[in-house]
Structures are given as C-alpha cells and as structure tokens.
Amino acid sequence: MPSPDIPRTVVIGAGPAGLTAAYQLAERNAPVVVFESDDVVGGISRTVERDGWRFDIGGHRFFTKVPQVEALWHAILPDEDFLLRPRTSRIYYQGKLYDYPLRAVNALRNLGVGQAALAVGSYLWARVRPPKDQTNYEAWLVARFGWRLYRTFFKTYTEKLWGIPVSEMPADWAAQRVKNLSLSAAIINAVMPKRNQKEIASLIEEFRYPKYGPGMMWEAAARRVEKMGGTVTMNSSVTAIHLEGGRATAVTVTSRSGEEYRVPADHVISSMPLSTLLKSMDPPPSADVLAAADDLRYRDYLTVALIVPKEFSFPDNWIYIHDLGVKVGRIQNYGSWSPYLVKEGRTCLGLEFFVFEGDEMWTKSDTDLIAQGTAELEVLGLVRPGAVETGYVVRVPKAYPTYDQYYRRNVEIMREWLAVHAPNVHPVGRNGMHRYNNADHSMLTAMLTVENILDQTGHDVWTVNVEEEYHEEKSNNDSAGAVAGSGRRGTGRDAPVIPRKAG
C-alpha cells in the first residue's frame, strides 16, 4: 500500500510523456491515475489499426541521446520486440530519387552534367557572394548550398510542412535541421563515408523499432502502469482543474458518455495542449492569460494510407516529395518500418499531408482524400494506374506546435501564471509545453517532473529542448540526465519561429 505521505498524482493524457510519468510514479509505489480522451494510448506516437493494417503516425525512429530514455524503452518492451531497421530516406524531385542526407555524387549524377555544373557554379558563387542578411532560413541555406540546390532540396518540402515561405522563417531553424551540413560536407561524406555514423545523427544508418509500431511501446506501458497499481482510464477528458489556496486540489473528469465526476489531486501532470490546460482552470485565469492561450497556433496533419501490391514497395522509411504538382509532403512505406505492419504480398504507403484543421484538405471526405492520394501516387509514377486496392484516412489535430513570433511571449505568460497560481500543475511533452519535441524529449520532461514531485529535486523542466541542434552532433560530453536545472544545454530540437501576418 502507498504511504499516505506520498502525493496522489493525476496525469492528463496517455501519450509518451503522460505514460512515462505514470510508469515512473507507479514504479515508486506513488498513487497515480491517467485520464485519456481517446480510445487508444500513445498520442501521436500511437499505432493506428484498420482492418489488420497498422499505421505509424509521422514515423518514429527509436534513437536517442538520452540514456535513461533508452533504458526505459527496454524496460517496457523486451529486446525481442524490437527490430533493428536500416535508416533510408530519399528526396523525390522531377521523377528522380536523391539520397537524404544529401550525398554529392548521387545528387550531381541525378541532376545530369549540365544541371550539376550549374548547381556547382551556383554553390561557388554563393560562397564568394553569400547573402548579406542570413537571418532568415532561405538565405542561411543559400549561403551553404547555392540557390539551385536550395530550391531543389529544401524549399518545397519545408513550405509544404509549415505552410509559409522559407524566406519568412528565421535562420535559427536551420541550426537545428541542417547544422554543419553544406555541399562541401556532403562531398566529403560521399568520398570518405564512415560506417554507421552516429556522431552526426542525421547520418545514423540503423535504429530500433517496435515490431508492431510505436504504439506497441505505449500499450505495454499502460499495462505495466496498471499492473504496478496505477489506473489508466480511456475515453475520459479532464475538463476542469480546481484551484484552492494557490494550488490545484482536484480535477473534473468527463467521460465520452457525458458523465462527470471529481477526482482529488495533490499534483497534476498535464500533456494536454497548453492552451487547453489554461482554459480548464477553475477559477479561470485573468484575461491576458486567456488571450495568450487563445493565441497559440498549431499545424495539423493527415495521413492517407493506401494499400498496394508489394511490387510497389520501396526500401525507404519515407520519401520527401519536392514536387509542386502534388500536395503530398512525404510518403511512408510501412512495410519498410516493419513487416508486421503490413500483410503478405502487399504493402501500405502512407501519404502525409500537412494542413490546418478546418481547411479544404482537412474537411474533404475520406473518399475524396483517398481518390486524391491515389491520383498523386500515379502522377508521381510510384504506382501504376489502378494499383491501389483500398485506403484509409487518419487525421491528427495539433500535431505540430507552431512557433510564430508571439509564441514565446504567450508561453511565458502562461508559465508565469502557473508558477504563481498552480505550482503543482506540471506541463510536460510536446503539446503540454508547446514545444516541438520528439518522443524521447517528451519522456525526459516527464521523468524530471516525477523527480521534482517525489524527490523535490528542483529540475527546471523548461530547459529541456533549448539547444541549437537536433541530433546533428553528439559529443562525448553530452549527458542528458544532467541537463535540467544544471544550466547546460538541453537535448531537444527547436522549430522555426514563423512570422505571423497582420490580421
């Protein structure tokens, strides 16, 4: 039995951050209950299953610089449930496939002698006369690749992903995405490649992957939480957080059927969207805090999964589509992630569209989206006409927290309010902190929060994910476990601060 002195924690959300927190609390015999509004665990790291097909939403490579995260992955799933998968990604451009990360020999060969000469000339000119103002992402890239390679390999996909011109993104985004990469670096890598390059993680050649998809991890985590005495309640949303005496004391839970009930809490760990969290407070925050919550923006996402004969498989985990003639941004081959996701003789291609909730693509019927995805696959020449057998659509709201020029101010307003009025409410994870985290970084925020609750360690969880790189380099001095509260750089990635147009 838990000691009455151990605090009771309510966890909002059963994604990587929420279930990591619940696992670590239950493991230490601390009472914990998790509420998840969906009928499946994992958040955007879940595995969606339709008619026996399994879809990985966004693609999740299990590779991390955080040793305690790696240890937890293997504590949750036995080694035999992990596959060692080759890392393969390419860029589709004008009917040809280019290696990614870029390999100069491959890229220049595909471009052809004439275009290759122009690309090299453009690169050399950019080195001699680089853009004077490199504060935006476009100029930063041009200075390192030249205009021609920038337009070929960076512009189109980035604009599909974020829905804004690259020239309007700040250069600090480049530091995370393509740090230390340039045409000269690509040439060196092509001429003198090193086997299994983990020092520059964009070049890792292998990663581990749960054989039934990432959701397998979180389904197992939920079972383990309950076995250790915790509770995971599905189809139930936390709709209010009740404050008294400067602290959260209880939450109201609303089931999918509409039933409401109140649950006492000594601490609340929240992975729900930060804006929703602040708007759930009872009594509500001041008008300026609610305005900040309303002002946070998101980029949404949908997958059109199409079943095709295995002959149309490809070795890549995904292909980036740098083609303006189609709207699809990236195409996954689920069979390349794991043969357990697909069926004998067939594979499933997941066409990823980056959208805004409520826009034309989001509101299309599933039938129309499947027809559009099929037509785009055929236009790209990746399948023959009539090869698609059936399809499925998965919509994911709030997949990507948007970093516009106001987000830092808005998040800071909300953080300051929580610190004063609800210090025992702890935001964690991607949407919980409005941070463009990967699953491992979300897990780390939850781990450190549990230590703060049970051990009063005083970690500053907000220092996780502040460094100017995302897995591009791994130095021997990296020690993710000592990051929070130590004043050292974090372990995560940032995202572009996207200027917002007036009105």
Protein Blocks (a to p, Z undefined) as FASTA:
>chain_A
ZZfklccdddehjafklmmmmmmmmmnopacddddfbfbehijmbccdeehiacdehiaa
dddfbfklmmmmmmmpcfklpccddddddddeehiacdddddfklmmmmnommlmmmmmm
mmmmmmmmgcfblmbfklmmmmmnojmlmmmmmmmmmmmmnopafklpcfklmmmmmgoi
afklmmmmmmmccehiakbmmlpcbdcddfkbjklmmmmmmmmmmmnopacdehiacfbd
cdeehiafbdcdddfkopacddddfbdcdfbdfklmmmmpccdddfklmmmmmmpccddd
ddddddddfklgcfbfbdcddbfkbmbfbdcdfklmpmklpcehiacddddddddehiak
lmpcfklmmmmmmmmmmmnopacehkambdcddddehkbccddfklmmmmmmmmmmmmmm
mmmbccedjklnopacdfklmmmmmmmmmmmmmnonopafklgopaccehkbccfkbcfk
lmgonlpacfbdcdddddddeZZ
